[in-house]
């Protein structure tokens, strides 16, 4: 278990993906932001879904993704729809 998988919403599989795309620490995840981190993961894993995007945002904010504010989820859903390819 590394630093990233100690964050809420981040399991070992997502941690491995983040490391693979060059995001090795919580600070780098925060710097990249959920959208950029998700796009990087999407480039290596076509199955990256909206829940992964929500999970990344929740990890940055320190909350379960289910508890993200409604407006944040709305913005992320719009981003996802524009980039799901």
PyMOL Python script that loads the backbone (N, CA, C, O; Angstrom):
from pymol import cmd

cmd.read_pdbstr("""\
ATOM      1  N   UNK A   1       0.847  -1.182   0.000  1.00  0.00           N
ATOM      2  CA  UNK A   1       0.000   0.000   0.000  1.00  0.00           C
ATOM      3  C   UNK A   1       0.888   1.239   0.000  1.00  0.00           C
ATOM      4  O   UNK A   1       1.690   1.449   0.910  1.00  0.00           O
ATOM      5  N   UNK A   2       0.729   2.049  -1.032  1.00  0.00           N
ATOM      6  CA  UNK A   2       1.527   3.247  -1.127  1.00  0.00           C
ATOM      7  C   UNK A   2       0.793   4.475  -0.627  1.00  0.00           C
ATOM      8  O   UNK A   2      -0.305   4.389  -0.077  1.00  0.00           O
ATOM      9  N   UNK A   3       1.420   5.607  -0.831  1.00  0.00           N
ATOM     10  CA  UNK A   3       0.850   6.874  -0.361  1.00  0.00           C
ATOM     11  C   UNK A   3      -0.522   7.150  -0.970  1.00  0.00           C
ATOM     12  O   UNK A   3      -1.444   7.561  -0.266  1.00  0.00           O
ATOM     13  N   UNK A   4      -0.656   6.926  -2.265  1.00  0.00           N
ATOM     14  CA  UNK A   4      -1.910   7.260  -2.936  1.00  0.00           C
ATOM     15  C   UNK A   4      -3.070   6.388  -2.474  1.00  0.00           C
ATOM     16  O   UNK A   4      -4.189   6.878  -2.321  1.00  0.00           O
ATOM     17  N   UNK A   5      -2.815   5.112  -2.252  1.00  0.00           N
ATOM     18  CA  UNK A   5      -3.918   4.235  -1.851  1.00  0.00           C
ATOM     19  C   UNK A   5      -4.347   4.468  -0.405  1.00  0.00           C
ATOM     20  O   UNK A   5      -5.321   3.873   0.056  1.00  0.00           O
ATOM     21  N   UNK A   6      -3.639   5.311   0.296  1.00  0.00           N
ATOM     22  CA  UNK A   6      -4.084   5.718   1.631  1.00  0.00           C
ATOM     23  C   UNK A   6      -5.114   6.849   1.559  1.00  0.00           C
ATOM     24  O   UNK A   6      -5.778   7.164   2.546  1.00  0.00           O
ATOM     25  N   UNK A   7      -5.234   7.450   0.375  1.00  0.00           N
ATOM     26  CA  UNK A   7      -6.242   8.493   0.182  1.00  0.00           C
ATOM     27  C   UNK A   7      -7.616   7.858   0.062  1.00  0.00           C
ATOM     28  O   UNK A   7      -7.750   6.737  -0.429  1.00  0.00           O
ATOM     29  N   UNK A   8      -8.619   8.565   0.502  1.00  0.00           N
ATOM     30  CA  UNK A   8      -9.996   8.092   0.359  1.00  0.00           C
ATOM     31  C   UNK A   8     -10.300   7.901  -1.125  1.00  0.00           C
ATOM     32  O   UNK A   8      -9.848   8.687  -1.958  1.00  0.00           O
ATOM     33  N   UNK A   9     -11.048   6.883  -1.450  1.00  0.00           N
ATOM     34  CA  UNK A   9     -11.497   6.548  -2.807  1.00  0.00           C
ATOM     35  C   UNK A   9     -10.442   5.903  -3.690  1.00  0.00           C
ATOM     36  O   UNK A   9     -10.769   5.463  -4.791  1.00  0.00           O
ATOM     37  N   UNK A  10      -9.205   5.830  -3.261  1.00  0.00           N
ATOM     38  CA  UNK A  10      -8.134   5.316  -4.112  1.00  0.00           C
ATOM     39  C   UNK A  10      -7.693   3.944  -3.618  1.00  0.00           C
ATOM     40  O   UNK A  10      -7.146   3.808  -2.524  1.00  0.00           O
ATOM     41  N   UNK A  11      -7.938   2.946  -4.432  1.00  0.00           N
ATOM     42  CA  UNK A  11      -7.485   1.595  -4.127  1.00  0.00           C
ATOM     43  C   UNK A  11      -6.156   1.315  -4.807  1.00  0.00           C
ATOM     44  O   UNK A  11      -5.571   2.183  -5.456  1.00  0.00           O
ATOM     45  N   UNK A  12      -5.707   0.115  -4.648  1.00  0.00           N
ATOM     46  CA  UNK A  12      -4.394  -0.246  -5.187  1.00  0.00           C
ATOM     47  C   UNK A  12      -4.368  -0.202  -6.717  1.00  0.00           C
ATOM     48  O   UNK A  12      -3.351   0.172  -7.301  1.00  0.00           O
ATOM     49  N   UNK A  13      -5.468  -0.577  -7.373  1.00  0.00           N
ATOM     50  CA  UNK A  13      -5.489  -0.570  -8.842  1.00  0.00           C
ATOM     51  C   UNK A  13      -5.400   0.852  -9.391  1.00  0.00           C
ATOM     52  O   UNK A  13      -4.651   1.106 -10.334  1.00  0.00           O
ATOM     53  N   UNK A  14      -6.158   1.775  -8.809  1.00  0.00           N
ATOM     54  CA  UNK A  14      -6.107   3.166  -9.275  1.00  0.00           C
ATOM     55  C   UNK A  14      -4.758   3.779  -8.919  1.00  0.00           C
ATOM     56  O   UNK A  14      -4.209   4.561  -9.695  1.00  0.00           O
ATOM     57  N   UNK A  15      -4.221   3.433  -7.759  1.00  0.00           N
ATOM     58  CA  UNK A  15      -2.892   3.908  -7.404  1.00  0.00           C
ATOM     59  C   UNK A  15      -1.877   3.463  -8.459  1.00  0.00           C
ATOM     60  O   UNK A  15      -1.041   4.261  -8.884  1.00  0.00           O
ATOM     61  N   UNK A  16      -1.941   2.216  -8.881  1.00  0.00           N
ATOM     62  CA  UNK A  16      -1.012   1.710  -9.902  1.00  0.00           C
ATOM     63  C   UNK A  16      -1.165   2.487 -11.207  1.00  0.00           C
ATOM     64  O   UNK A  16      -0.175   2.797 -11.870  1.00  0.00           O
ATOM     65  N   UNK A  17      -2.399   2.798 -11.571  1.00  0.00           N
ATOM     66  CA  UNK A  17      -2.618   3.576 -12.787  1.00  0.00           C
ATOM     67  C   UNK A  17      -2.062   4.984 -12.652  1.00  0.00           C
ATOM     68  O   UNK A  17      -1.431   5.498 -13.574  1.00  0.00           O
ATOM     69  N   UNK A  18      -2.293   5.600 -11.517  1.00  0.00           N
ATOM     70  CA  UNK A  18      -1.760   6.954 -11.300  1.00  0.00           C
ATOM     71  C   UNK A  18      -0.239   6.957 -11.397  1.00  0.00           C
ATOM     72  O   UNK A  18       0.344   7.843 -12.024  1.00  0.00           O
ATOM     73  N   UNK A  19       0.392   5.989 -10.791  1.00  0.00           N
ATOM     74  CA  UNK A  19       1.851   5.912 -10.858  1.00  0.00           C
ATOM     75  C   UNK A  19       2.299   5.711 -12.301  1.00  0.00           C
ATOM     76  O   UNK A  19       3.270   6.320 -12.752  1.00  0.00           O
ATOM     77  N   UNK A  20       1.583   4.850 -13.018  1.00  0.00           N
ATOM     78  CA  UNK A  20       1.929   4.587 -14.423  1.00  0.00           C
ATOM     79  C   UNK A  20       1.872   5.854 -15.274  1.00  0.00           C
ATOM     80  O   UNK A  20       2.637   6.001 -16.227  1.00  0.00           O
ATOM     81  N   UNK A  21       0.969   6.764 -14.931  1.00  0.00           N
ATOM     82  CA  UNK A  21       0.839   7.998 -15.718  1.00  0.00           C
ATOM     83  C   UNK A  21       1.630   9.165 -15.125  1.00  0.00           C
ATOM     84  O   UNK A  21       1.456  10.314 -15.534  1.00  0.00           O
ATOM     85  N   UNK A  22       2.500   8.861 -14.159  1.00  0.00           N
ATOM     86  CA  UNK A  22       3.407   9.882 -13.644  1.00  0.00           C
ATOM     87  C   UNK A  22       2.923  10.653 -12.434  1.00  0.00           C
ATOM     88  O   UNK A  22       3.499  11.684 -12.086  1.00  0.00           O
ATOM     89  N   UNK A  23       1.879  10.175 -11.791  1.00  0.00           N
ATOM     90  CA  UNK A  23       1.366  10.831 -10.581  1.00  0.00           C
ATOM     91  C   UNK A  23       1.660   9.899  -9.411  1.00  0.00           C
ATOM     92  O   UNK A  23       0.904   8.964  -9.146  1.00  0.00           O
ATOM     93  N   UNK A  24       2.760  10.159  -8.717  1.00  0.00           N
ATOM     94  CA  UNK A  24       3.240   9.233  -7.691  1.00  0.00           C
ATOM     95  C   UNK A  24       2.897   9.626  -6.264  1.00  0.00           C
ATOM     96  O   UNK A  24       3.069   8.822  -5.348  1.00  0.00           O
ATOM     97  N   UNK A  25       2.420  10.840  -6.058  1.00  0.00           N
ATOM     98  CA  UNK A  25       2.161  11.317  -4.699  1.00  0.00           C
ATOM     99  C   UNK A  25       0.825  12.055  -4.639  1.00  0.00           C
ATOM    100  O   UNK A  25       0.264  12.450  -5.661  1.00  0.00           O
ATOM    101  N   UNK A  26       0.337  12.229  -3.419  1.00  0.00           N
ATOM    102  CA  UNK A  26      -0.892  12.997  -3.224  1.00  0.00           C
ATOM    103  C   UNK A  26      -0.699  14.435  -3.698  1.00  0.00           C
ATOM    104  O   UNK A  26      -1.610  15.029  -4.277  1.00  0.00           O
ATOM    105  N   UNK A  27       0.472  14.987  -3.456  1.00  0.00           N
ATOM    106  CA  UNK A  27       0.741  16.358  -3.894  1.00  0.00           C
ATOM    107  C   UNK A  27       0.687  16.467  -5.415  1.00  0.00           C
ATOM    108  O   UNK A  27       0.165  17.447  -5.947  1.00  0.00           O
ATOM    109  N   UNK A  28       1.221  15.473  -6.116  1.00  0.00           N
ATOM    110  CA  UNK A  28       1.176  15.494  -7.582  1.00  0.00           C
ATOM    111  C   UNK A  28      -0.249  15.311  -8.093  1.00  0.00           C
ATOM    112  O   UNK A  28      -0.619  15.871  -9.124  1.00  0.00           O
ATOM    113  N   UNK A  29      -1.048  14.527  -7.372  1.00  0.00           N
ATOM    114  CA  UNK A  29      -2.450  14.374  -7.753  1.00  0.00           C
ATOM    115  C   UNK A  29      -3.183  15.703  -7.607  1.00  0.00           C
ATOM    116  O   UNK A  29      -3.938  16.103  -8.493  1.00  0.00           O
ATOM    117  N   UNK A  30      -2.960  16.371  -6.508  1.00  0.00           N
ATOM    118  CA  UNK A  30      -3.592  17.677  -6.285  1.00  0.00           C
ATOM    119  C   UNK A  30      -3.145  18.675  -7.342  1.00  0.00           C
ATOM    120  O   UNK A  30      -3.955  19.442  -7.863  1.00  0.00           O
ATOM    121  N   UNK A  31      -1.860  18.662  -7.655  1.00  0.00           N
ATOM    122  CA  UNK A  31      -1.320  19.573  -8.669  1.00  0.00           C
ATOM    123  C   UNK A  31      -1.932  19.302 -10.041  1.00  0.00           C
ATOM    124  O   UNK A  31      -2.276  20.234 -10.767  1.00  0.00           O
ATOM    125  N   UNK A  32      -2.064  18.038 -10.388  1.00  0.00           N
ATOM    126  CA  UNK A  32      -2.624  17.671 -11.691  1.00  0.00           C
ATOM    127  C   UNK A  32      -4.120  17.968 -11.741  1.00  0.00           C
ATOM    128  O   UNK A  32      -4.636  18.409 -12.767  1.00  0.00           O
ATOM    129  N   UNK A  33      -4.801  17.729 -10.646  1.00  0.00           N
ATOM    130  CA  UNK A  33      -6.248  17.877 -10.610  1.00  0.00           C
ATOM    131  C   UNK A  33      -6.935  16.622 -11.115  1.00  0.00           C
ATOM    132  O   UNK A  33      -6.334  15.817 -11.827  1.00  0.00           O
ATOM    133  N   UNK A  34      -8.172  16.463 -10.751  1.00  0.00           N
ATOM    134  CA  UNK A  34      -8.896  15.240 -11.101  1.00  0.00           C
ATOM    135  C   UNK A  34      -9.083  15.083 -12.607  1.00  0.00           C
ATOM    136  O   UNK A  34      -9.005  13.972 -13.131  1.00  0.00           O
ATOM    137  N   UNK A  35      -9.326  16.174 -13.290  1.00  0.00           N
ATOM    138  CA  UNK A  35      -9.598  16.092 -14.728  1.00  0.00           C
ATOM    139  C   UNK A  35      -8.367  15.623 -15.495  1.00  0.00           C
ATOM    140  O   UNK A  35      -8.455  14.706 -16.313  1.00  0.00           O
ATOM    141  N   UNK A  36      -7.225  16.247 -15.236  1.00  0.00           N
ATOM    142  CA  UNK A  36      -5.997  15.850 -15.929  1.00  0.00           C
ATOM    143  C   UNK A  36      -5.594  14.428 -15.545  1.00  0.00           C
ATOM    144  O   UNK A  36      -5.187  13.645 -16.403  1.00  0.00           O
ATOM    145  N   UNK A  37      -5.704  14.097 -14.272  1.00  0.00           N
ATOM    146  CA  UNK A  37      -5.368  12.741 -13.826  1.00  0.00           C
ATOM    147  C   UNK A  37      -6.256  11.726 -14.532  1.00  0.00           C
ATOM    148  O   UNK A  37      -5.772  10.686 -14.980  1.00  0.00           O
ATOM    149  N   UNK A  38      -7.552  12.017 -14.636  1.00  0.00           N
ATOM    150  CA  UNK A  38      -8.477  11.103 -15.305  1.00  0.00           C
ATOM    151  C   UNK A  38      -8.145  10.973 -16.789  1.00  0.00           C
ATOM    152  O   UNK A  38      -8.174   9.869 -17.333  1.00  0.00           O
ATOM    153  N   UNK A  39      -7.835  12.077 -17.443  1.00  0.00           N
ATOM    154  CA  UNK A  39      -7.469  12.012 -18.863  1.00  0.00           C
ATOM    155  C   UNK A  39      -6.224  11.158 -19.074  1.00  0.00           C
ATOM    156  O   UNK A  39      -6.149  10.400 -20.040  1.00  0.00           O
ATOM    157  N   UNK A  40      -5.267  11.273 -18.193  1.00  0.00           N
ATOM    158  CA  UNK A  40      -4.059  10.446 -18.295  1.00  0.00           C
ATOM    159  C   UNK A  40      -4.405   8.971 -18.125  1.00  0.00           C
ATOM    160  O   UNK A  40      -3.916   8.121 -18.869  1.00  0.00           O
ATOM    161  N   UNK A  41      -5.251   8.674 -17.142  1.00  0.00           N
ATOM    162  CA  UNK A  41      -5.661   7.281 -16.927  1.00  0.00           C
ATOM    163  C   UNK A  41      -6.470   6.794 -18.125  1.00  0.00           C
ATOM    164  O   UNK A  41      -6.274   5.668 -18.582  1.00  0.00           O
ATOM    165  N   UNK A  42      -7.358   7.609 -18.630  1.00  0.00           N
ATOM    166  CA  UNK A  42      -8.180   7.240 -19.785  1.00  0.00           C
ATOM    167  C   UNK A  42      -7.308   6.876 -20.980  1.00  0.00           C
ATOM    168  O   UNK A  42      -7.676   6.010 -21.774  1.00  0.00           O
ATOM    169  N   UNK A  43      -6.164   7.524 -21.114  1.00  0.00           N
ATOM    170  CA  UNK A  43      -5.256   7.241 -22.226  1.00  0.00           C
ATOM    171  C   UNK A  43      -4.678   5.830 -22.150  1.00  0.00           C
ATOM    172  O   UNK A  43      -4.296   5.264 -23.174  1.00  0.00           O
ATOM    173  N   UNK A  44      -4.611   5.261 -20.958  1.00  0.00           N
ATOM    174  CA  UNK A  44      -4.067   3.904 -20.808  1.00  0.00           C
ATOM    175  C   UNK A  44      -5.138   2.874 -20.476  1.00  0.00           C
ATOM    176  O   UNK A  44      -4.877   1.671 -20.500  1.00  0.00           O
ATOM    177  N   UNK A  45      -6.344   3.345 -20.166  1.00  0.00           N
ATOM    178  CA  UNK A  45      -7.437   2.442 -19.783  1.00  0.00           C
ATOM    179  C   UNK A  45      -8.764   2.998 -20.289  1.00  0.00           C
ATOM    180  O   UNK A  45      -9.362   3.874 -19.664  1.00  0.00           O
ATOM    181  N   UNK A  46      -9.208   2.486 -21.410  1.00  0.00           N
ATOM    182  CA  UNK A  46     -10.452   2.964 -22.024  1.00  0.00           C
ATOM    183  C   UNK A  46     -11.671   2.770 -21.133  1.00  0.00           C
ATOM    184  O   UNK A  46     -12.702   3.408 -21.348  1.00  0.00           O
ATOM    185  N   UNK A  47     -11.563   1.889 -20.126  1.00  0.00           N
ATOM    186  CA  UNK A  47     -12.712   1.639 -19.255  1.00  0.00           C
ATOM    187  C   UNK A  47     -12.854   2.671 -18.138  1.00  0.00           C
ATOM    188  O   UNK A  47     -13.766   2.570 -17.318  1.00  0.00           O
ATOM    189  N   UNK A  48     -11.963   3.660 -18.097  1.00  0.00           N
ATOM    190  CA  UNK A  48     -12.034   4.689 -17.048  1.00  0.00           C
ATOM    191  C   UNK A  48     -13.388   5.383 -17.126  1.00  0.00           C
ATOM    192  O   UNK A  48     -13.714   6.026 -18.124  1.00  0.00           O
ATOM    193  N   UNK A  49     -14.166   5.247 -16.067  1.00  0.00           N
ATOM    194  CA  UNK A  49     -15.541   5.731 -16.067  1.00  0.00           C
ATOM    195  C   UNK A  49     -15.683   7.001 -15.222  1.00  0.00           C
ATOM    196  O   UNK A  49     -14.724   7.493 -14.627  1.00  0.00           O
ATOM    197  N   UNK A  50     -16.891   7.497 -15.195  1.00  0.00           N
ATOM    198  CA  UNK A  50     -17.163   8.719 -14.440  1.00  0.00           C
ATOM    199  C   UNK A  50     -16.911   8.524 -12.947  1.00  0.00           C
ATOM    200  O   UNK A  50     -16.491   9.455 -12.259  1.00  0.00           O
ATOM    201  N   UNK A  51     -17.165   7.321 -12.450  1.00  0.00           N
ATOM    202  CA  UNK A  51     -16.930   7.081 -11.029  1.00  0.00           C
ATOM    203  C   UNK A  51     -15.451   7.222 -10.671  1.00  0.00           C
ATOM    204  O   UNK A  51     -15.116   7.636  -9.561  1.00  0.00           O
ATOM    205  N   UNK A  52     -14.578   6.882 -11.596  1.00  0.00           N
ATOM    206  CA  UNK A  52     -13.150   7.073 -11.348  1.00  0.00           C
ATOM    207  C   UNK A  52     -12.826   8.555 -11.294  1.00  0.00           C
ATOM    208  O   UNK A  52     -12.018   8.983 -10.470  1.00  0.00           O
ATOM    209  N   UNK A  53     -13.441   9.336 -12.154  1.00  0.00           N
ATOM    210  CA  UNK A  53     -13.260  10.785 -12.119  1.00  0.00           C
ATOM    211  C   UNK A  53     -13.760  11.360 -10.804  1.00  0.00           C
ATOM    212  O   UNK A  53     -13.079  12.177 -10.184  1.00  0.00           O
ATOM    213  N   UNK A  54     -14.940  10.941 -10.376  1.00  0.00           N
ATOM    214  CA  UNK A  54     -15.470  11.377  -9.081  1.00  0.00           C
ATOM    215  C   UNK A  54     -14.534  10.956  -7.945  1.00  0.00           C
ATOM    216  O   UNK A  54     -14.284  11.729  -7.020  1.00  0.00           O
ATOM    217  N   UNK A  55     -14.024   9.740  -8.022  1.00  0.00           N
ATOM    218  CA  UNK A  55     -13.133   9.237  -6.967  1.00  0.00           C
ATOM    219  C   UNK A  55     -11.867  10.081  -6.860  1.00  0.00           C
ATOM    220  O   UNK A  55     -11.405  10.387  -5.761  1.00  0.00           O
ATOM    221  N   UNK A  56     -11.319  10.449  -7.995  1.00  0.00           N
ATOM    222  CA  UNK A  56     -10.115  11.287  -7.987  1.00  0.00           C
ATOM    223  C   UNK A  56     -10.395  12.649  -7.364  1.00  0.00           C
ATOM    224  O   UNK A  56      -9.603  13.146  -6.564  1.00  0.00           O
ATOM    225  N   UNK A  57     -11.513  13.244  -7.728  1.00  0.00           N
ATOM    226  CA  UNK A  57     -11.878  14.542  -7.151  1.00  0.00           C
ATOM    227  C   UNK A  57     -12.098  14.409  -5.649  1.00  0.00           C
ATOM    228  O   UNK A  57     -11.647  15.252  -4.873  1.00  0.00           O
ATOM    229  N   UNK A  58     -12.786  13.359  -5.245  1.00  0.00           N
ATOM    230  CA  UNK A  58     -13.005  13.125  -3.819  1.00  0.00           C
ATOM    231  C   UNK A  58     -11.699  12.922  -3.073  1.00  0.00           C
ATOM    232  O   UNK A  58     -11.539  13.407  -1.953  1.00  0.00           O
ATOM    233  N   UNK A  59     -10.769  12.211  -3.684  1.00  0.00           N
ATOM    234  CA  UNK A  59      -9.470  11.985  -3.046  1.00  0.00           C
ATOM    235  C   UNK A  59      -8.746  13.314  -2.826  1.00  0.00           C
ATOM    236  O   UNK A  59      -8.150  13.535  -1.772  1.00  0.00           O
ATOM    237  N   UNK A  60      -8.800  14.175  -3.802  1.00  0.00           N
ATOM    238  CA  UNK A  60      -8.164  15.489  -3.678  1.00  0.00           C
ATOM    239  C   UNK A  60      -8.823  16.300  -2.566  1.00  0.00           C
ATOM    240  O   UNK A  60      -8.144  16.995  -1.810  1.00  0.00           O
ATOM    241  N   UNK A  61     -10.139  16.209  -2.472  1.00  0.00           N
ATOM    242  CA  UNK A  61     -10.878  16.972  -1.466  1.00  0.00           C
ATOM    243  C   UNK A  61     -10.929  16.292  -0.101  1.00  0.00           C
ATOM    244  O   UNK A  61     -11.297  16.917   0.894  1.00  0.00           O
ATOM    245  N   UNK A  62     -10.558  15.008  -0.052  1.00  0.00           N
ATOM    246  CA  UNK A  62     -10.580  14.269   1.206  1.00  0.00           C
ATOM    247  C   UNK A  62     -11.969  13.833   1.630  1.00  0.00           C
ATOM    248  O   UNK A  62     -12.258  13.720   2.821  1.00  0.00           O
ATOM    249  N   UNK A  63     -12.845  13.584   0.632  1.00  0.00           N
ATOM    250  CA  UNK A  63     -14.207  13.137   0.928  1.00  0.00           C
ATOM    251  C   UNK A  63     -14.560  11.936   0.051  1.00  0.00           C
ATOM    252  O   UNK A  63     -13.993  11.754  -1.027  1.00  0.00           O
ATOM    253  N   UNK A  64     -15.503  11.121   0.525  1.00  0.00           N
ATOM    254  CA  UNK A  64     -16.019  10.048  -0.319  1.00  0.00           C
ATOM    255  C   UNK A  64     -16.630  10.677  -1.560  1.00  0.00           C
ATOM    256  O   UNK A  64     -17.258  11.732  -1.479  1.00  0.00           O
ATOM    257  N   UNK A  65     -16.449  10.040  -2.698  1.00  0.00           N
ATOM    258  CA  UNK A  65     -16.955  10.650  -3.927  1.00  0.00           C
ATOM    259  C   UNK A  65     -18.473  10.812  -3.896  1.00  0.00           C
ATOM    260  O   UNK A  65     -19.013  11.702  -4.553  1.00  0.00           O
ATOM    261  N   UNK A  66     -19.153   9.972  -3.150  1.00  0.00           N
ATOM    262  CA  UNK A  66     -20.604  10.088  -3.031  1.00  0.00           C
ATOM    263  C   UNK A  66     -21.005  11.421  -2.384  1.00  0.00           C
ATOM    264  O   UNK A  66     -22.111  11.916  -2.600  1.00  0.00           O
ATOM    265  N   UNK A  67     -20.100  11.990  -1.595  1.00  0.00           N
ATOM    266  CA  UNK A  67     -20.389  13.203  -0.842  1.00  0.00           C
ATOM    267  C   UNK A  67     -19.920  14.484  -1.522  1.00  0.00           C
ATOM    268  O   UNK A  67     -19.958  15.556  -0.919  1.00  0.00           O
ATOM    269  N   UNK A  68     -19.480  14.380  -2.765  1.00  0.00           N
ATOM    270  CA  UNK A  68     -19.092  15.594  -3.487  1.00  0.00           C
ATOM    271  C   UNK A  68     -20.317  16.488  -3.650  1.00  0.00           C
ATOM    272  O   UNK A  68     -21.430  15.991  -3.820  1.00  0.00           O
ATOM    273  N   UNK A  69     -20.119  17.794  -3.599  1.00  0.00           N
ATOM    274  CA  UNK A  69     -21.255  18.699  -3.814  1.00  0.00           C
ATOM    275  C   UNK A  69     -21.901  18.456  -5.183  1.00  0.00           C
ATOM    276  O   UNK A  69     -21.226  18.103  -6.150  1.00  0.00           O
ATOM    277  N   UNK A  70     -23.186  18.650  -5.239  1.00  0.00           N
ATOM    278  CA  UNK A  70     -23.951  18.404  -6.471  1.00  0.00           C
ATOM    279  C   UNK A  70     -23.408  19.194  -7.652  1.00  0.00           C
ATOM    280  O   UNK A  70     -23.326  18.667  -8.761  1.00  0.00           O
ATOM    281  N   UNK A  71     -23.033  20.463  -7.428  1.00  0.00           N
ATOM    282  CA  UNK A  71     -22.531  21.279  -8.535  1.00  0.00           C
ATOM    283  C   UNK A  71     -21.194  20.755  -9.050  1.00  0.00           C
ATOM    284  O   UNK A  71     -20.916  20.831 -10.247  1.00  0.00           O
ATOM    285  N   UNK A  72     -20.375  20.230  -8.160  1.00  0.00           N
ATOM    286  CA  UNK A  72     -19.092  19.652  -8.574  1.00  0.00           C
ATOM    287  C   UNK A  72     -19.345  18.406  -9.421  1.00  0.00           C
ATOM    288  O   UNK A  72     -18.719  18.222 -10.466  1.00  0.00           O
ATOM    289  N   UNK A  73     -20.257  17.559  -8.972  1.00  0.00           N
ATOM    290  CA  UNK A  73     -20.594  16.359  -9.749  1.00  0.00           C
ATOM    291  C   UNK A  73     -21.138  16.748 -11.126  1.00  0.00           C
ATOM    292  O   UNK A  73     -20.816  16.110 -12.128  1.00  0.00           O
ATOM    293  N   UNK A  74     -21.952  17.785 -11.169  1.00  0.00           N
ATOM    294  CA  UNK A  74     -22.506  18.244 -12.443  1.00  0.00           C
ATOM    295  C   UNK A  74     -21.388  18.684 -13.385  1.00  0.00           C
ATOM    296  O   UNK A  74     -21.383  18.306 -14.557  1.00  0.00           O
ATOM    297  N   UNK A  75     -20.447  19.472 -12.887  1.00  0.00           N
ATOM    298  CA  UNK A  75     -19.329  19.946 -13.708  1.00  0.00           C
ATOM    299  C   UNK A  75     -18.471  18.777 -14.181  1.00  0.00           C
ATOM    300  O   UNK A  75     -18.048  18.734 -15.337  1.00  0.00           O
ATOM    301  N   UNK A  76     -18.217  17.829 -13.279  1.00  0.00           N
ATOM    302  CA  UNK A  76     -17.411  16.667 -13.648  1.00  0.00           C
ATOM    303  C   UNK A  76     -18.133  15.798 -14.674  1.00  0.00           C
ATOM    304  O   UNK A  76     -17.507  15.252 -15.583  1.00  0.00           O
ATOM    305  N   UNK A  77     -19.446  15.672 -14.526  1.00  0.00           N
ATOM    306  CA  UNK A  77     -20.208  14.877 -15.490  1.00  0.00           C
ATOM    307  C   UNK A  77     -20.149  15.519 -16.871  1.00  0.00           C
ATOM    308  O   UNK A  77     -20.009  14.820 -17.874  1.00  0.00           O
ATOM    309  N   UNK A  78     -20.255  16.832 -16.929  1.00  0.00           N
ATOM    310  CA  UNK A  78     -20.147  17.536 -18.203  1.00  0.00           C
ATOM    311  C   UNK A  78     -18.766  17.290 -18.819  1.00  0.00           C
ATOM    312  O   UNK A  78     -18.664  16.981 -20.006  1.00  0.00           O
ATOM    313  N   UNK A  79     -17.710  17.424 -18.020  1.00  0.00           N
ATOM    314  CA  UNK A  79     -16.346  17.172 -18.471  1.00  0.00           C
ATOM    315  C   UNK A  79     -16.231  15.736 -19.004  1.00  0.00           C
ATOM    316  O   UNK A  79     -15.672  15.508 -20.077  1.00  0.00           O
ATOM    317  N   UNK A  80     -16.759  14.789 -18.252  1.00  0.00           N
ATOM    318  CA  UNK A  80     -16.717  13.380 -18.651  1.00  0.00           C
ATOM    319  C   UNK A  80     -17.409  13.174 -19.995  1.00  0.00           C
ATOM    320  O   UNK A  80     -16.864  12.523 -20.886  1.00  0.00           O
ATOM    321  N   UNK A  81     -18.596  13.724 -20.135  1.00  0.00           N
ATOM    322  CA  UNK A  81     -19.354  13.554 -21.379  1.00  0.00           C
ATOM    323  C   UNK A  81     -18.600  14.140 -22.573  1.00  0.00           C
ATOM    324  O   UNK A  81     -18.676  13.604 -23.679  1.00  0.00           O
ATOM    325  N   UNK A  82     -17.884  15.223 -22.356  1.00  0.00           N
ATOM    326  CA  UNK A  82     -17.133  15.860 -23.438  1.00  0.00           C
ATOM    327  C   UNK A  82     -15.846  15.106 -23.781  1.00  0.00           C
ATOM    328  O   UNK A  82     -15.275  15.309 -24.852  1.00  0.00           O
ATOM    329  N   UNK A  83     -15.383  14.227 -22.861  1.00  0.00           N
ATOM    330  CA  UNK A  83     -14.086  13.586 -23.048  1.00  0.00           C
ATOM    331  C   UNK A  83     -14.111  12.061 -23.032  1.00  0.00           C
ATOM    332  O   UNK A  83     -13.054  11.434 -23.097  1.00  0.00           O
ATOM    333  N   UNK A  84     -15.273  11.462 -22.949  1.00  0.00           N
ATOM    334  CA  UNK A  84     -15.317  10.014 -22.818  1.00  0.00           C
ATOM    335  C   UNK A  84     -14.953   9.292 -24.114  1.00  0.00           C
ATOM    336  O   UNK A  84     -14.622   8.106 -24.095  1.00  0.00           O
ATOM    337  N   UNK A  85     -15.014  10.001 -25.233  1.00  0.00           N
ATOM    338  CA  UNK A  85     -14.560   9.491 -26.505  1.00  0.00           C
ATOM    339  C   UNK A  85     -15.283   8.322 -27.010  1.00  0.00           C
ATOM    340  O   UNK A  85     -14.965   7.818 -28.087  1.00  0.00           O
TER     341      UNK A  85
END
""", "prot")
cmd.dss("prot")
cmd.show_as("cartoon", "prot")
cmd.util.cbc("prot")
cmd.orient("prot")
